[in-house]
């Protein structure tokens, strides 16, 4: 009862007339400008303040009416965050517990501010118990400091020593976690730096990895372990050692299995996706498919990360010529409820996958009756060939991949004039100023197409291809999710297809 009295006194003095949040009840008021603003944002109807101000008040974004609404709207959104439903089944226990601990820690600080020491101490003890179970070092240190102070005031020597030991133990662990975060962040910043352009990069990566192993041996912390596994995965990926990358991903999954209370869903999805990336680059379809079937049982399918995982799985099926499975993967993704809500870049990427699969069915279906049956009722290849290609500068690679697809479809139709036009367009697109490493493989592939054009599509007249083909062989396909490195069908295989048309 003393706790309730303390809380009631604070609420009585400081309560507000109404708590302004967005909950199911408040969102039923269709006449509210707040709800109109909220629903429009969720539907992605506004790209900027000008759009919002014009729609809501038919005024400029500097108008006082809009500025006041926006300010109050932001406060209401922030208030709502304190009441998020973290008990949904999709939320992992570790993530749910960390959110709850931090929420309770905020309440502890508020209670202490208003001198509700008894209630604050009780809540800090409860929070500490949860934090110890999940080894939340930062929360443990914060709570133990409060409890140590209270033990000192109460001259409780036994409790004082207990909380003091927690502070000493977990302060060291917290310091190790901060160091592990620093090392991961340093690796992440250099993640897309080509290894061959900086000799000392790999040495730094190895030093970071060794430091993280040492930290993991000294401190039992899920944060340290996760960062260690992530850095090792990135280090092996950067050096294209995909077998070692697979081993680390499997070790990380085993760690999660052995320590289920430390499960961090976002981290686990990362390991699943990196493992699929390794199978893609190794061309290991059998093990990749087995792994995908296991992962998809637990992966939440309503996130962008799920589509990223499925992208690697689809590319693995296409690159290893398991085309029927590729079509099934695409259908599974395109039928997902969130497919239409994907961002522009991801959506355009999946459209490209669809169009390449259309070509595969048309070209490979001639010798594979089962594949031929996968063809839909609407034959769109003619539409794909004749489509105008226009993309913003940041999505130039999509235009390039569409042009390559048109070249393949025009070869199916023996339309050399159309092919010449596309090759000229490709040459123009990649000849514009760019970083030396940008489109490295692509440049060699387009050079091959230029040689094809010079030969007038006659096998006997084809010359000077070894150099450019050699670059493709010596510099294998390497994709880390950067759109400029995307090859839906590897360029070597496309060239092989092209030679098949000439024979």
C-alpha positions as CSV (number, residue, x, y, z in Angstrom):
1,X,0.0,0.0,0.0
2,X,2.9,2.4,0.7
3,X,4.0,2.1,-2.9
4,X,0.5,2.9,-4.2
5,X,0.3,5.9,-1.9
6,X,3.6,7.2,-3.2
7,X,2.6,6.8,-6.9
8,X,-0.9,8.2,-6.3
9,X,0.5,11.4,-4.7
10,X,2.8,12.0,-7.7
11,X,-0.1,11.4,-10.2
12,X,-2.4,13.6,-8.2
13,X,0.0,16.5,-8.3
14,X,1.4,16.1,-11.9
15,X,-1.4,14.4,-13.8
16,X,-2.6,15.7,-17.2
17,X,-6.2,16.1,-18.2
18,X,-5.8,13.6,-21.0
19,X,-3.1,11.3,-22.3
20,X,-2.8,12.0,-26.0
21,X,-1.7,8.8,-27.8
22,X,-2.7,6.9,-30.9
23,X,-4.5,3.8,-29.8
24,X,-7.3,1.7,-31.5
25,X,-10.0,3.8,-29.8
26,X,-8.6,7.2,-30.7
27,X,-8.0,6.2,-34.3
28,X,-11.7,5.5,-34.8
29,X,-12.4,9.2,-34.9
30,X,-12.4,9.8,-38.6
31,X,-13.0,13.6,-38.2
32,X,-9.7,14.2,-36.3
33,X,-6.9,15.9,-38.2
34,X,-4.4,13.9,-36.1
35,X,-6.0,10.7,-37.4
36,X,-6.1,12.0,-41.0
37,X,-2.4,12.9,-40.7
38,X,-1.6,9.5,-39.2
39,X,-3.5,7.4,-41.8
40,X,-2.0,9.4,-44.7
41,X,1.5,8.8,-43.3
42,X,0.8,5.1,-43.0
43,X,-0.4,5.0,-46.6
44,X,2.7,6.9,-47.7
45,X,0.6,9.7,-49.3
46,X,3.0,12.5,-48.1
47,X,6.5,12.8,-49.4
48,X,7.2,16.1,-47.7
49,X,5.7,18.9,-45.5
50,X,4.4,20.7,-48.6
51,X,2.3,17.6,-49.5
52,X,1.0,17.3,-46.0
53,X,0.1,21.0,-45.5
54,X,-1.6,21.2,-48.8
55,X,-3.7,18.1,-48.2
56,X,-4.6,18.8,-44.6
57,X,-5.2,22.6,-44.6
58,X,-4.6,23.7,-48.3
59,X,-1.8,25.9,-47.0
60,X,2.0,26.2,-47.1
61,X,4.2,24.2,-44.7
62,X,5.1,27.5,-42.9
63,X,1.5,28.3,-42.0
64,X,1.0,28.4,-38.2
65,X,-2.0,25.9,-38.4
66,X,0.2,23.2,-40.0
67,X,3.2,23.9,-37.8
68,X,1.1,23.6,-34.6
69,X,-0.5,20.4,-35.8
70,X,2.8,18.8,-36.8
71,X,4.3,19.7,-33.4
72,X,1.4,18.3,-31.4
73,X,1.3,15.3,-33.7
74,X,4.9,14.5,-33.0
75,X,4.4,14.7,-29.3
76,X,1.4,12.3,-29.6
77,X,3.5,9.8,-31.5
78,X,6.3,10.0,-28.9
79,X,3.8,9.5,-26.1
80,X,2.4,6.4,-28.0
81,X,5.9,4.8,-27.9
82,X,5.6,4.4,-24.1
83,X,2.6,2.1,-24.7
84,X,3.8,0.0,-27.6
85,X,2.6,-3.6,-27.5
86,X,5.8,-5.6,-27.0
87,X,3.9,-8.8,-25.9
88,X,3.0,-9.8,-29.4
89,X,4.2,-13.4,-30.4
90,X,6.4,-12.0,-33.2
91,X,8.6,-10.1,-30.6
92,X,11.5,-12.2,-29.4
93,X,11.8,-12.6,-25.6
94,X,15.2,-10.9,-25.5
95,X,14.0,-7.9,-27.4
96,X,10.7,-7.7,-25.4
97,X,12.6,-8.0,-22.1
98,X,15.1,-5.2,-23.1
99,X,12.3,-2.9,-24.0
100,X,10.5,-3.5,-20.8
101,X,13.6,-3.1,-18.7
102,X,14.4,0.3,-20.2
103,X,10.8,1.4,-19.9
104,X,10.9,0.4,-16.2
105,X,14.3,2.1,-15.7
106,X,12.8,5.3,-17.0
107,X,10.0,5.0,-14.4
108,X,12.6,4.4,-11.7
109,X,14.3,7.7,-12.6
110,X,11.0,9.6,-12.7
111,X,10.0,8.2,-9.3
112,X,13.3,9.2,-7.8
113,X,12.9,12.7,-9.2
114,X,9.7,13.0,-7.2
115,X,11.2,11.4,-4.1
116,X,9.1,8.2,-4.3
117,X,12.2,6.3,-3.1
118,X,10.3,3.2,-1.8
119,X,8.5,2.6,-5.1
120,X,11.6,3.3,-7.1
121,X,13.6,0.8,-5.1
122,X,11.0,-1.9,-5.5
123,X,10.8,-1.4,-9.2
124,X,14.6,-1.3,-9.5
125,X,14.8,-4.7,-7.8
126,X,12.3,-6.2,-10.2
127,X,14.1,-4.7,-13.2
128,X,17.4,-5.9,-11.9
129,X,16.1,-9.5,-11.7
130,X,15.0,-9.5,-15.3
131,X,18.2,-7.8,-16.4
132,X,20.4,-10.4,-14.7
133,X,18.5,-13.2,-16.5
134,X,19.2,-11.7,-19.9
135,X,22.6,-10.1,-18.9
136,X,21.6,-6.6,-19.8
137,X,24.9,-5.1,-18.5
138,X,23.8,-1.4,-18.9
139,X,20.5,-2.0,-17.1
140,X,22.2,-4.0,-14.4
141,X,24.7,-1.3,-13.6
142,X,22.1,1.4,-13.6
143,X,19.8,-0.5,-11.2
144,X,22.5,-1.7,-9.0
145,X,23.8,1.9,-8.5
146,X,20.4,3.0,-7.3
147,X,20.0,-0.1,-5.0
148,X,23.5,0.3,-3.6
149,X,22.7,3.9,-2.7
150,X,19.5,2.9,-0.9
151,X,21.4,0.1,0.9
152,X,23.9,2.6,2.1
153,X,21.2,4.9,3.4
154,X,19.6,2.0,5.2
155,X,23.0,0.8,6.5
156,X,22.3,-2.6,5.0
157,X,25.8,-3.9,4.7
158,X,24.8,-7.2,3.2
159,X,22.7,-5.7,0.3
160,X,25.3,-3.0,-0.2
161,X,28.0,-5.7,-0.9
162,X,25.7,-7.6,-3.3
163,X,24.9,-4.6,-5.4
164,X,28.5,-3.3,-5.3
165,X,29.6,-6.7,-6.7
166,X,27.1,-6.4,-9.5
167,X,28.4,-3.0,-10.4
168,X,32.0,-4.1,-10.5
169,X,31.3,-7.3,-12.5
170,X,29.0,-5.7,-15.0
171,X,30.8,-2.5,-15.4
172,X,33.7,-4.5,-16.9
173,X,31.2,-6.4,-19.1
174,X,29.6,-3.2,-20.2
175,X,33.0,-1.8,-21.1
176,X,33.7,-5.0,-23.1
177,X,30.3,-4.6,-24.9
178,X,31.1,-1.0,-25.8
179,X,34.5,-2.1,-27.2
180,X,32.9,-4.9,-29.2
181,X,30.3,-2.4,-30.6
182,X,33.2,-0.1,-31.6
183,X,35.0,-2.9,-33.5
184,X,31.8,-4.0,-35.3
185,X,31.1,-0.4,-36.3
186,X,34.6,0.0,-37.6
187,X,34.2,-3.1,-39.8
188,X,30.8,-2.0,-41.0
189,X,32.2,1.4,-42.1
190,X,34.8,-0.4,-44.2
191,X,32.5,-3.2,-45.3
192,X,32.2,-2.1,-49.0
193,X,35.9,-1.3,-49.4
194,X,37.3,-3.6,-52.0
195,X,40.0,-5.8,-50.4
196,X,42.3,-5.5,-53.4
197,X,42.4,-1.7,-53.2
198,X,43.7,-1.6,-49.7
199,X,46.3,-4.1,-48.5
200,X,46.1,-3.1,-44.8
201,X,42.4,-3.6,-44.6
202,X,42.5,-7.4,-44.2
203,X,45.1,-7.0,-41.4
204,X,42.9,-4.6,-39.5
205,X,40.0,-7.0,-39.9
206,X,42.0,-9.9,-38.5
207,X,43.1,-7.7,-35.5
208,X,39.5,-6.8,-34.8
209,X,38.5,-10.4,-35.0
210,X,41.2,-11.5,-32.6
211,X,40.3,-8.7,-30.1
212,X,36.7,-9.8,-30.2
213,X,37.6,-13.5,-29.5
214,X,39.7,-12.3,-26.5
215,X,36.7,-10.3,-25.2
216,X,34.4,-13.3,-25.6
217,X,36.8,-15.5,-23.7
218,X,36.9,-13.0,-20.8
219,X,33.3,-12.0,-20.6
220,X,30.0,-13.9,-20.9
221,X,27.9,-11.4,-22.8
222,X,25.5,-12.0,-25.7
223,X,26.3,-8.5,-27.0
224,X,30.0,-9.4,-27.2
225,X,29.3,-12.8,-28.8
226,X,26.9,-11.4,-31.4
227,X,29.4,-8.7,-32.4
228,X,32.2,-11.3,-32.6
229,X,30.2,-13.5,-34.9
230,X,29.1,-10.6,-37.1
231,X,32.6,-9.3,-37.5
232,X,34.0,-12.7,-38.4
233,X,31.2,-13.2,-40.9
234,X,31.9,-9.8,-42.5
235,X,35.6,-10.4,-42.5
236,X,35.3,-13.7,-44.4
237,X,32.7,-12.3,-46.7
238,X,35.0,-9.3,-47.6
239,X,37.8,-11.8,-48.5
240,X,35.3,-14.0,-50.3
241,X,36.1,-17.0,-48.1
242,X,32.6,-18.4,-48.2
243,X,33.2,-21.8,-46.6
244,X,34.6,-20.1,-43.5
245,X,31.7,-17.6,-43.6
246,X,29.3,-20.6,-43.5
247,X,31.1,-22.1,-40.5
248,X,30.8,-18.8,-38.5
249,X,27.1,-18.5,-39.3
250,X,26.6,-22.1,-38.1
251,X,28.5,-21.3,-34.9
252,X,26.3,-18.2,-34.3
253,X,23.1,-20.3,-34.8
254,X,24.4,-22.9,-32.4
255,X,25.1,-20.2,-29.8
256,X,21.5,-19.0,-30.2
257,X,20.2,-22.6,-29.9
258,X,22.4,-23.2,-26.7
259,X,21.2,-19.8,-25.2
260,X,17.6,-19.4,-26.3
261,X,17.0,-16.6,-23.8
262,X,19.6,-14.5,-25.7
263,X,17.8,-14.8,-29.0
264,X,17.9,-11.5,-30.9
265,X,15.6,-11.9,-34.0
266,X,17.3,-9.2,-36.1
267,X,20.7,-10.7,-35.5
268,X,19.5,-14.3,-36.3
269,X,18.0,-13.1,-39.6
270,X,21.3,-11.5,-40.5
271,X,23.1,-14.9,-40.0
272,X,20.4,-16.7,-42.0
273,X,20.8,-14.2,-44.8
274,X,24.6,-14.3,-44.8
275,X,24.5,-18.1,-44.9
276,X,22.3,-18.0,-47.9
277,X,24.7,-15.5,-49.5
278,X,27.5,-18.0,-48.9
279,X,25.6,-20.8,-50.6
280,X,24.9,-18.4,-53.5
281,X,28.5,-17.6,-54.1
282,X,29.5,-21.3,-53.7
283,X,26.8,-22.3,-56.1
284,X,25.6,-24.9,-53.5
285,X,21.9,-25.2,-54.3
286,X,21.3,-28.5,-52.4
287,X,22.6,-27.3,-49.0
288,X,21.2,-23.8,-49.7
289,X,17.7,-25.1,-50.3
290,X,17.9,-27.3,-47.2
291,X,19.0,-24.3,-45.1
292,X,16.3,-22.1,-46.6
293,X,13.5,-24.5,-45.7
294,X,14.7,-24.6,-42.1
295,X,15.1,-20.8,-41.9
296,X,11.8,-20.0,-43.4
297,X,10.0,-21.9,-40.6
298,X,11.1,-19.3,-38.1
299,X,11.6,-16.2,-40.2
300,X,8.9,-13.6,-39.8
301,X,7.5,-13.0,-43.4
302,X,6.3,-9.4,-42.9
303,X,9.6,-7.6,-42.8
304,X,11.9,-6.2,-45.4
305,X,14.6,-8.6,-44.1
306,X,12.5,-11.5,-45.2
307,X,12.4,-10.2,-48.8
308,X,16.2,-9.7,-48.6
309,X,16.6,-13.3,-47.5
310,X,14.3,-14.5,-50.3
311,X,16.3,-12.4,-52.8
312,X,19.4,-14.4,-52.1
313,X,17.4,-17.7,-52.2
314,X,16.0,-16.7,-55.6
315,X,19.4,-15.7,-57.0
316,X,20.8,-19.1,-55.8
317,X,18.1,-20.9,-57.7
318,X,18.6,-18.9,-60.9
319,X,22.4,-19.0,-60.8
320,X,22.3,-22.8,-60.3
321,X,19.7,-23.2,-63.1
322,X,17.0,-24.6,-60.8
323,X,14.5,-22.5,-62.6
324,X,11.3,-24.2,-61.5
325,X,12.3,-23.6,-57.9
326,X,13.2,-20.0,-58.8
327,X,9.6,-19.5,-60.1
328,X,8.2,-21.0,-56.9
329,X,10.4,-18.7,-54.7
330,X,9.3,-15.6,-56.7
331,X,5.6,-16.6,-56.4
332,X,6.0,-17.0,-52.7
333,X,7.5,-13.5,-52.4
334,X,5.1,-11.8,-54.8
335,X,2.1,-13.3,-53.0
336,X,3.3,-11.9,-49.6
337,X,1.0,-9.3,-48.2
338,X,3.8,-6.8,-47.8
339,X,5.0,-7.1,-51.4
340,X,3.0,-4.1,-52.6
341,X,4.3,-2.0,-49.7
342,X,8.0,-2.5,-50.5
343,X,10.1,0.6,-51.1
344,X,10.7,1.7,-54.7
345,X,14.2,0.1,-55.1
346,X,13.2,-3.3,-53.7
347,X,10.0,-3.3,-55.7
348,X,11.8,-2.5,-59.0
349,X,14.3,-5.2,-58.2
350,X,11.6,-7.8,-57.8
351,X,10.0,-6.7,-61.1
352,X,13.3,-7.3,-62.8
353,X,13.4,-10.8,-61.3
354,X,9.9,-11.4,-62.7
355,X,11.0,-10.3,-66.2
356,X,14.1,-12.4,-66.2
357,X,12.1,-15.4,-65.2
358,X,9.8,-14.7,-68.1
359,X,12.8,-14.8,-70.4
360,X,14.0,-18.1,-68.8
361,X,10.6,-19.7,-69.3
362,X,10.6,-18.6,-73.0
363,X,14.2,-19.6,-73.8
364,X,14.7,-22.7,-71.6
365,X,11.1,-23.9,-71.8
366,X,11.7,-25.1,-75.4
367,X,13.8,-28.0,-74.1
368,X,12.0,-28.4,-70.7
369,X,8.3,-29.2,-70.9
370,X,7.9,-28.9,-67.2
371,X,9.3,-25.4,-67.2
372,X,7.2,-24.5,-70.2
373,X,4.1,-25.3,-68.1
374,X,5.1,-22.7,-65.6
375,X,4.4,-20.0,-68.1
376,X,1.5,-17.8,-67.2
377,X,-1.5,-17.0,-69.5
378,X,-0.2,-13.5,-70.2
379,X,2.9,-13.6,-72.4
380,X,4.7,-10.3,-71.7
381,X,8.1,-10.8,-73.4
382,X,7.1,-8.7,-76.4
383,X,6.1,-5.9,-74.0
384,X,9.4,-6.3,-72.1
385,X,11.3,-6.0,-75.4
386,X,9.5,-2.8,-76.5
387,X,9.4,-1.1,-73.1
388,X,11.1,2.3,-72.8
389,X,13.8,2.2,-70.1
390,X,13.9,5.2,-67.8
391,X,15.3,5.1,-64.2
392,X,16.7,7.7,-61.9
393,X,20.5,7.9,-61.6
394,X,20.6,5.9,-58.4
395,X,18.9,3.0,-60.1
396,X,20.9,3.1,-63.3
397,X,21.9,-0.6,-62.9
398,X,18.2,-1.6,-63.3
399,X,18.1,0.1,-66.7
400,X,21.3,-1.7,-67.6
401,X,20.0,-5.1,-66.6
402,X,16.8,-4.4,-68.5
403,X,18.8,-3.6,-71.7
404,X,20.7,-6.8,-71.3
405,X,17.4,-8.7,-71.0
406,X,16.2,-7.0,-74.1
407,X,19.3,-8.1,-75.9
408,X,18.6,-11.7,-75.0
409,X,15.0,-11.5,-76.0
410,X,15.9,-9.9,-79.4
411,X,18.5,-12.6,-80.0
412,X,15.6,-15.1,-79.6
413,X,13.9,-13.1,-82.4
414,X,17.0,-12.7,-84.6
415,X,16.5,-8.9,-84.5
416,X,20.1,-7.6,-85.1
417,X,19.0,-4.0,-85.6
418,X,17.3,-3.9,-82.2
419,X,20.3,-5.6,-80.6
420,X,22.6,-3.0,-82.0
421,X,20.5,-0.2,-80.6
422,X,20.6,-1.8,-77.1
423,X,24.4,-2.4,-77.2
424,X,24.9,1.2,-78.1
425,X,22.8,2.3,-75.2
426,X,24.7,0.0,-72.8
427,X,28.0,1.5,-74.1
428,X,26.7,5.0,-73.4
429,X,25.5,4.1,-69.9
430,X,28.8,2.6,-68.7
431,X,31.0,5.1,-70.4
432,X,29.9,8.0,-68.2
433,X,32.2,9.0,-65.4
434,X,32.2,6.5,-62.5
435,X,34.4,5.1,-59.8
436,X,37.1,2.8,-61.2
437,X,35.6,-0.2,-59.4
438,X,32.0,0.5,-60.4
439,X,30.5,-1.9,-63.0
440,X,33.9,-3.6,-63.3
441,X,32.5,-6.9,-64.5
442,X,29.7,-5.2,-66.4
443,X,32.2,-3.1,-68.4
444,X,33.9,-6.3,-69.6
445,X,30.6,-7.9,-70.5
446,X,29.5,-4.9,-72.5
447,X,32.9,-5.1,-74.3
448,X,32.0,-8.7,-75.2
449,X,28.7,-7.4,-76.6
450,X,30.5,-4.8,-78.7
451,X,32.7,-7.5,-80.2
452,X,29.5,-9.4,-80.9
453,X,28.1,-6.4,-82.8
454,X,31.4,-6.0,-84.8
455,X,31.2,-9.6,-85.9
456,X,27.7,-9.0,-87.2
457,X,26.5,-11.9,-85.0
458,X,28.6,-14.4,-86.9
459,X,30.4,-17.0,-84.8
460,X,33.2,-17.3,-87.4
461,X,33.8,-13.5,-87.3
462,X,33.9,-13.2,-83.5
463,X,37.3,-11.9,-82.3
464,X,39.1,-10.5,-79.3
465,X,36.8,-11.9,-76.6
466,X,39.4,-13.8,-74.5
467,X,40.6,-10.7,-72.7
468,X,37.1,-9.6,-71.6
469,X,35.9,-13.1,-70.8
470,X,39.1,-13.6,-68.8
471,X,38.2,-10.6,-66.6
472,X,34.8,-12.2,-65.8
473,X,36.4,-15.5,-64.9
474,X,39.2,-14.0,-62.8
475,X,36.8,-11.6,-61.0
476,X,33.9,-13.8,-59.9
477,X,30.4,-12.5,-59.3
478,X,30.3,-10.9,-55.8
479,X,27.1,-9.5,-54.4
480,X,26.6,-8.0,-50.9
481,X,23.2,-6.4,-51.5
482,X,24.5,-3.4,-53.4
483,X,22.4,-2.9,-56.5
484,X,25.3,-2.0,-58.7
485,X,26.7,-5.5,-58.2
486,X,23.5,-7.3,-59.0
487,X,23.6,-10.0,-61.7
488,X,20.3,-11.8,-62.0
489,X,22.0,-14.3,-64.4
490,X,25.8,-14.2,-64.1
491,X,27.4,-12.5,-67.1
492,X,29.5,-15.6,-67.9
493,X,26.3,-17.6,-68.3
494,X,24.6,-14.9,-70.3
495,X,27.6,-14.9,-72.7
496,X,27.3,-18.7,-72.9
497,X,23.7,-18.3,-73.8
498,X,24.5,-15.8,-76.5
499,X,27.1,-18.1,-78.0
500,X,24.4,-20.8,-78.1
501,X,22.3,-18.5,-80.2
502,X,25.1,-18.0,-82.7
503,X,25.9,-21.7,-83.2
